[in-house]
Amino acid sequence: MTVSVYDEHPLTDLDRKALAVLGEQVVVKSLAGSAVFHRLPRYVTEYLIAKYVKPDTWQADLAKIQGTIKTLLPDQEHRELLKEKLLTAGEVTLIDNVEVKVDLRSGQRWANVPALGDSNVRVPGSLTEQCPGLLLGGLWGTARIKYSPADDRSPNELLAFTPFQVGPPDVAAFKAKRKEFTTDEWAGVMLQSAGYAAAAFPDRRSRMLLFARMLPLVERNVNLIELGPRQTGKTYLLRNLSPRVFTVSGGKTTPANLFVNLNTKRVGILGTRKVVVFDEIAHTVFGDGDETVSTLKDFMESGQFSRGALSFAADASLVFSGNLDVVGDQPHPRYKHLLEPLPEAILDSAFHDRMHGYIPGWEVPKVTPASIASGVGFVIDYFGEVLARLRDDQFADAVRSVPMHPGMTRRDQVSVERVGSGLLKILHPDGGWTPEELLQTVTFAAELRQRVHEQLCVLAPGEFKPRMMAPLAVTEHAARDLKAKA
């Protein structure tokens, strides 16, 4: 009897609906997690499974993919054997992460093929037209390389390339598919796509906290901080969603690697990535202290940075994450404020006034096997790219349409607009929210900014005074409740 993938990985009604409506854009996450494709990133694994693995023949299909990978994906120690094969046979087919650069001086396109250790592989224009992703940070795929000894300096040519990643996604189709799901169903699909089991986070609050972690991908120049206990996956989500995310894991940062190297004129990670995560922030050292922090503050405010005579604009969003001791499900009472675990270099009110939201990491459950996605979700490469494309949309006008409590500063307003806009993109990319859903979203966005402001009142009590950040409807409702209790 044929064993179906559904027998091995039981699917929910939502999983079956997602498979029926979303087709090749989704994958069974438990199957992707159990497949062992050595040395391939998770997003490539999911793409291959979604495209080539069928429910009724999944075991044979997986074995076939694994056999192909074993044959065509060379490791570093076999590089010289691969080059020998290319030299004698005149052509090889291999799996690699290929990136193409354009040299305007020579009028040539050059591919970097790590398996050969060759960054000057000639590329015909037809290939970059077929696979523009080669020019946008590179793609994993099957490459056919030809050896042409007539050209001594660049003897190798990329003849053909079959990508293992999605091309530019159809965002309009993605938005149209949203209409096929209720808000609760869509939230479940989004969680599964990000790697979380929807059933492990059944309540709206826990889901909104996880969606807040996804904000930096869908919204330009949003600055977030999350401190909480260990093993809650503070950076797990962003690390696994997109190759456009760069993680600085403790260690030392410098103006050269963050902004621009004045010697090489090469732009740093803030100018080349969509999201920069400062993980283990308590252990991060900011080299050239004042210059780095000062430039970072300018960037957090304006989206621009300068070094020497060079100035740049960038849309990278920033995330500062780290550990915070807790007692039960609350921060340890020994903390005077919730920014105390941060390094002294950034323990500054002007720095944190530029934060758009503080995610309460102590409310997020620790990652367990039960919280890892096993159902159906978007193929992660496709999902991450769609989220990044949603940056082009703006729902700030919708957020502004909600009357807010008076007394908010311009930075407060911008914070609520950016966070609220990003959350709407995640939950309602088609713009189809109800008035109640809009109010709930803006209320949550205001809460994240409120938490920032409360820490500022402790850091600099002479400059920052307590004030309310919430929609008027919410504050009026709270006032009625207090009056009734009195």
CORLINGI-V57289 format. One record per pair of residues at least 6 apart in sequence whose C-alpha atoms are under 6 Angstrom apart, sorted by the first residue. I is the first residue (numbers start at 1). GAP is how many residues later the second one is. If there is no record, write none. Layout:
I/GAP, I/GAP
This chain:
4/51, 4/52, 5/50, 15/360, 15/361, 24/26, 25/353, 25/354, 26/351, 26/352, 26/353, 27/23, 27/349, 27/350, 27/352, 28/347, 28/348, 29/345, 29/346, 29/347, 30/344, 32/14, 43/337, 43/338, 44/120, 46/333, 53/8, 72/22, 72/23, 73/21, 73/22, 86/6, 90/56, 90/57, 91/54, 91/55, 91/56, 92/52, 92/53, 93/50, 93/51, 94/48, 94/49, 95/46, 95/47, 96/44, 96/45, 97/42, 97/43, 98/14, 98/15, 98/40, 98/41, 99/12, 99/13, 99/35, 99/39, 100/10, 100/11, 100/34, 100/35, 101/8, 101/9, 102/7, 109/14, 110/10, 110/11, 110/12, 110/13, 111/8, 111/9, 111/10, 112/6, 112/7, 120/34, 121/35, 121/36, 122/35, 123/35, 140/23, 140/24, 141/21, 141/22, 141/23, 142/19, 142/20, 143/17, 143/18, 144/15, 144/16, 145/12, 145/13, 145/14, 146/10, 146/11, 147/8, 147/9, 148/7, 148/8, 149/6, 166/216, 175/254, 175/255, 188/10, 189/188, 191/7, 192/181, 192/185, 193/184, 193/185, 195/177, 195/178, 196/175, 196/176, 196/177, 197/174, 197/175, 197/176, 200/171, 215/207, 216/101, 217/170, 217/171, 218/169, 218/170, 218/172, 218/173, 218/204, 219/172, 219/203, 220/95, 220/97, 221/94, 221/95, 221/96, 222/95, 223/94, 223/95, 223/96, 223/132, 223/133, 224/95, 224/131, 224/132, 224/133, 224/134, 225/94, 225/95, 225/96, 225/133, 226/95, 226/132, 226/133, 226/135, 227/94, 227/95, 227/96, 227/97, 227/134, 228/95, 228/96, 228/133, 228/134, 229/94, 229/95, 229/96, 229/133, 231/135, 231/136, 232/133, 232/134, 232/135, 241/143, 242/142, 244/29, 244/30, 245/30, 245/31, 246/30, 247/29, 247/30, 248/29, 248/30, 248/31, 249/30, 249/31, 250/30, 250/31, 250/33, 250/34, 251/33, 251/34, 252/32, 252/33, 252/34, 253/33, 253/34, 254/33, 255/37, 257/11, 258/10, 258/11, 258/12, 259/8, 259/9, 259/11, 260/6, 260/7, 260/8, 270/46, 271/43, 274/42, 275/41, 275/42, 275/43, 276/42, 277/41, 277/42, 278/42, 279/42, 280/42, 281/40, 281/41, 282/60, 282/61, 297/54, 299/6, 303/10, 303/11, 304/8, 304/9, 305/6, 305/7, 325/7, 326/6, 329/33, 337/118, 349/107, 356/59, 356/93, 357/91, 357/92, 358/90, 358/93, 358/94, 395/26, 396/21, 396/25, 399/18, 403/68, 403/69, 404/66, 404/67, 404/68, 405/65, 405/66, 405/67, 416/29, 416/30, 419/26, 420/22, 420/25, 443/27, 446/23, 446/24, 450/19, 457/7, 457/8
